[in-house]
Amino acid sequence: MVTEVKKWQWFYRLGSPRWFYEITGRWLPWLLCAASLLLASGLFWGLLVAPPDARQGNSFRIIYLHVPAAILALVGYYIMALAGAVGLIWRIKMSFMVMKSAAPIGAALTFIALFTGAVWGKPSWGTYWVWDARITSMLILLFLYLGVLALQRAFSSAEMAYRASAILALVGTINIPIIYKSVDWWHTLHQPATLKLTSASSIHIDMLQPLIVMICGFYVFYVVALCLFTRAEIIRREATSAWVRALVSNESSR
């Protein structure tokens, strides 16, 4: 029984704002270094080394920003919704802080995906915007992220704001499979999925390799951003705690 408790000790520690702040402080330099290396090498490889597309020429290279941003926008929404669910079920305030911190990051990634998609659409479709199923559902995703952000400011009580945001985040998860399957369910201008888990990818290996590096870089960057935003939220919410006052005092004396 004691062994079982110890095995799950790390999970319970995640609910401690102080433990989260301290452990991520040790992780961040390494994560930031890894994100920088992956993104720099991926961009260099994709923009300067990978061959041009047979049909789209060099305009296809925006894929190295568009696809990773779109993937992390979807994954980030699940992270936000999961954190909200944990907060609602187990009333762990640390989960609510993660949920709140994930919202602006996800909104920014969704905007980048929409913007780069519009830039890519101009040479491919002759227009920046069409009410395509994939694009429209991604726009709804942006509104969901913004809705969570808005609810955080709509209540004077932080607890009420957290709960309302968590409920909206959970309801919005129905949009994620719609985004993913939209190109299969409806006739759409948007091309089918480039990366596939159950079959061969439709992109040449020389173009695929830097794309995978960029996706990995975006994943690590997302973790870095989420840790930084959450740490800032911890300092704001725990400002009256003794350990935060001591931390601020130590920083001020340096």
C-alpha positions as CSV (number, residue, x, y, z in Angstrom):
1,M,0.0,0.0,0.0
2,V,2.8,2.4,0.9
3,T,4.6,1.5,-2.3
4,E,1.5,2.3,-4.3
5,V,1.2,5.7,-2.7
6,K,4.8,6.5,-3.5
7,K,4.3,5.4,-7.1
8,W,1.6,8.1,-7.5
9,Q,3.3,10.7,-5.4
10,W,4.5,12.6,-8.5
11,F,0.9,12.9,-9.7
12,Y,-0.3,14.4,-6.5
13,R,2.6,16.8,-6.5
14,L,1.4,18.2,-9.9
15,G,-1.5,19.7,-7.9
16,S,0.9,21.8,-5.9
17,P,1.6,25.3,-7.5
18,R,4.9,25.6,-5.6
19,W,6.1,22.2,-6.8
20,F,5.1,22.9,-10.4
21,Y,6.8,26.3,-10.3
22,E,10.0,24.8,-8.9
23,I,10.2,21.8,-11.2
24,T,9.5,23.7,-14.4
25,G,12.1,26.2,-13.4
26,R,14.7,23.4,-13.7
27,W,13.1,22.0,-16.9
28,L,12.7,25.3,-18.9
29,P,16.4,25.9,-19.9
30,W,16.7,22.5,-21.4
31,L,13.3,22.6,-23.1
32,L,14.0,26.1,-24.5
33,C,17.3,24.9,-25.9
34,A,15.6,21.8,-27.5
35,A,12.8,23.9,-29.0
36,S,15.3,26.4,-30.4
37,L,17.5,23.7,-32.0
38,L,14.5,21.8,-33.5
39,L,12.8,24.9,-34.9
40,A,16.0,26.4,-36.3
41,S,17.1,23.2,-37.9
42,G,13.6,22.4,-39.2
43,L,13.2,25.9,-40.7
44,F,16.6,25.8,-42.4
45,W,16.0,22.3,-43.7
46,G,12.5,23.0,-44.9
47,L,13.0,26.5,-46.4
48,L,16.4,26.1,-47.9
49,V,17.2,22.4,-48.3
50,A,14.0,20.6,-49.1
51,P,13.2,20.5,-52.9
52,P,10.3,22.6,-54.3
53,D,7.0,20.9,-54.9
54,A,6.3,19.7,-58.4
55,R,3.0,21.6,-58.7
56,Q,3.2,24.4,-56.1
57,G,6.9,25.3,-56.4
58,N,8.3,27.1,-53.4
59,S,4.9,28.3,-52.1
60,F,4.4,24.9,-50.5
61,R,7.1,25.7,-47.9
62,I,4.6,27.5,-45.8
63,I,3.6,23.9,-44.8
64,Y,6.4,24.0,-42.3
65,L,4.6,26.6,-40.3
66,H,1.0,25.9,-41.2
67,V,0.8,22.1,-40.4
68,P,2.7,22.2,-37.0
69,A,0.6,25.2,-35.9
70,A,-2.7,23.5,-36.9
71,I,-1.7,20.2,-35.1
72,L,-0.7,22.0,-31.9
73,A,-3.9,24.1,-32.0
74,L,-5.9,20.9,-31.9
75,V,-3.8,19.1,-29.4
76,G,-3.7,22.2,-27.2
77,Y,-7.4,22.3,-27.1
78,Y,-7.6,18.8,-25.8
79,I,-5.0,19.7,-23.2
80,M,-7.0,22.8,-22.2
81,A,-10.3,20.7,-22.0
82,L,-8.6,17.9,-20.1
83,A,-7.2,20.3,-17.5
84,G,-10.6,21.9,-17.1
85,A,-12.2,18.4,-16.6
86,V,-9.6,17.5,-14.0
87,G,-10.4,20.8,-12.2
88,L,-14.1,20.3,-12.3
89,I,-14.0,16.7,-11.1
90,W,-11.2,16.8,-8.5
91,R,-11.3,20.6,-7.8
92,I,-7.5,20.9,-8.3
93,K,-6.8,24.6,-8.8
94,M,-3.5,23.8,-10.5
95,S,-5.5,22.2,-13.3
96,F,-7.6,25.4,-13.8
97,M,-4.4,27.4,-14.0
98,V,-3.1,25.1,-16.8
99,M,-6.4,25.4,-18.6
100,K,-6.4,29.2,-18.4
101,S,-2.8,29.3,-19.6
102,A,-3.4,27.0,-22.5
103,A,-6.2,29.3,-23.9
104,P,-4.0,32.2,-25.2
105,I,-1.4,29.8,-26.6
106,G,-4.0,27.8,-28.5
107,A,-5.7,31.0,-29.8
108,A,-2.3,32.2,-31.1
109,L,-1.6,28.9,-32.8
110,T,-5.0,28.7,-34.4
111,F,-4.6,32.2,-35.7
112,I,-1.2,31.3,-37.2
113,A,-2.8,28.2,-38.8
114,L,-5.6,30.3,-40.3
115,F,-3.3,33.1,-41.4
116,T,-0.7,30.8,-43.0
117,G,-3.5,28.8,-44.6
118,A,-4.9,32.0,-46.2
119,V,-1.4,33.0,-47.5
120,W,-1.0,29.5,-48.9
121,G,-4.5,29.5,-50.4
122,K,-3.9,32.6,-52.5
123,P,-1.5,30.9,-55.0
124,S,-3.2,27.5,-54.7
125,W,-6.9,28.5,-55.0
126,G,-6.7,32.1,-56.2
127,T,-8.2,33.5,-53.0
128,Y,-7.2,34.0,-49.4
129,W,-10.4,32.7,-48.0
130,V,-13.2,30.3,-48.8
131,W,-15.9,28.9,-46.5
132,D,-14.3,25.5,-46.7
133,A,-15.4,22.9,-44.1
134,R,-11.8,22.6,-42.7
135,I,-11.2,26.4,-42.6
136,T,-14.6,27.2,-41.1
137,S,-14.3,24.6,-38.4
138,M,-10.8,26.0,-37.6
139,L,-12.4,29.5,-37.3
140,I,-14.9,28.0,-34.9
141,L,-11.9,26.6,-32.9
142,L,-10.5,30.2,-32.7
143,F,-13.8,31.5,-31.4
144,L,-13.9,28.7,-28.8
145,Y,-10.4,29.6,-27.5
146,L,-11.4,33.3,-27.4
147,G,-14.6,32.3,-25.6
148,V,-12.6,30.6,-22.9
149,L,-10.5,33.8,-22.6
150,A,-13.6,36.0,-22.4
151,L,-15.2,33.9,-19.7
152,Q,-12.0,34.3,-17.6
153,R,-12.8,38.0,-17.5
154,A,-16.6,37.8,-17.3
155,F,-16.8,36.8,-13.6
156,S,-15.5,38.6,-10.5
157,S,-15.0,35.3,-8.9
158,A,-12.0,33.3,-10.1
159,E,-13.6,30.0,-9.2
160,M,-16.8,30.8,-11.2
161,A,-14.6,31.9,-14.2
162,Y,-12.6,28.7,-14.0
163,R,-15.7,26.5,-13.9
164,A,-17.5,28.3,-16.8
165,S,-14.4,28.2,-18.9
166,A,-13.9,24.5,-18.2
167,I,-17.5,23.7,-19.3
168,L,-17.1,25.7,-22.5
169,A,-13.8,23.9,-23.2
170,L,-15.4,20.5,-22.7
171,V,-18.4,21.3,-24.9
172,G,-16.1,22.6,-27.6
173,T,-14.2,19.3,-27.9
174,I,-16.9,18.1,-30.3
175,N,-15.4,20.4,-32.9
176,I,-12.0,18.7,-32.9
177,P,-13.0,15.5,-34.6
178,I,-15.1,17.6,-37.0
179,I,-11.9,19.5,-38.0
180,Y,-9.9,16.4,-38.4
181,K,-12.5,14.5,-40.5
182,S,-13.9,17.5,-42.4
183,V,-11.8,16.7,-45.5
184,D,-13.2,13.2,-45.5
185,W,-16.8,13.9,-44.7
186,W,-17.4,16.8,-47.2
187,H,-16.2,17.8,-50.6
188,T,-13.7,20.5,-49.8
189,L,-11.0,22.5,-51.5
190,H,-8.7,21.8,-48.6
191,Q,-6.3,19.0,-49.4
192,P,-6.6,15.7,-47.5
193,A,-4.3,15.0,-44.6
194,T,-0.6,15.1,-45.5
195,L,0.5,13.0,-42.5
196,K,-1.2,9.6,-42.0
197,L,-0.8,7.2,-39.1
198,T,-2.6,4.2,-40.7
199,S,-1.2,4.5,-44.2
200,A,1.6,6.0,-46.2
201,S,2.0,9.8,-46.1
202,S,1.2,11.7,-49.3
203,I,4.4,13.8,-49.1
204,H,7.8,12.9,-50.4
205,I,10.3,11.8,-47.8
206,D,12.7,14.7,-48.5
207,M,9.8,17.1,-47.6
208,L,8.5,15.0,-44.8
209,Q,11.6,14.8,-42.7
210,P,11.9,18.6,-42.0
211,L,8.2,18.7,-41.4
212,I,8.5,16.1,-38.7
213,V,11.3,18.1,-37.1
214,M,9.2,21.2,-37.2
215,I,6.2,19.4,-35.6
216,C,8.5,18.1,-32.8
217,G,9.9,21.6,-32.4
218,F,6.3,23.0,-32.1
219,Y,5.5,20.4,-29.5
220,V,8.5,21.3,-27.3
221,F,7.8,25.0,-27.8
222,Y,4.2,24.5,-26.7
223,V,5.4,22.9,-23.5
224,V,7.8,25.8,-22.9
225,A,5.0,28.4,-23.5
226,L,2.5,26.5,-21.3
227,C,5.0,26.3,-18.5
228,L,5.8,30.0,-18.7
229,F,2.2,31.1,-18.9
230,T,1.2,28.7,-16.0
231,R,4.1,30.0,-13.9
232,A,2.9,33.6,-14.4
233,E,-0.6,32.5,-13.4
234,I,0.8,30.8,-10.3
235,I,2.6,34.0,-9.2
236,R,-0.6,36.0,-9.8
237,R,-2.9,33.6,-8.0
238,E,-0.5,32.8,-5.1
239,A,0.8,36.3,-4.6
240,T,-0.2,36.3,-0.9
241,S,1.5,32.9,-0.2
242,A,4.7,33.0,1.9
243,W,6.8,31.2,-0.7
244,V,5.8,33.6,-3.4
245,R,6.6,36.6,-1.3
246,A,9.9,35.1,-0.4
247,L,10.6,34.4,-4.1
248,V,9.8,38.0,-5.1
249,S,11.9,39.3,-2.2
250,N,14.9,37.2,-3.3
251,E,14.5,38.3,-7.0
252,S,14.3,42.0,-5.9
253,S,17.5,41.7,-3.8
254,R,19.6,40.5,-6.7
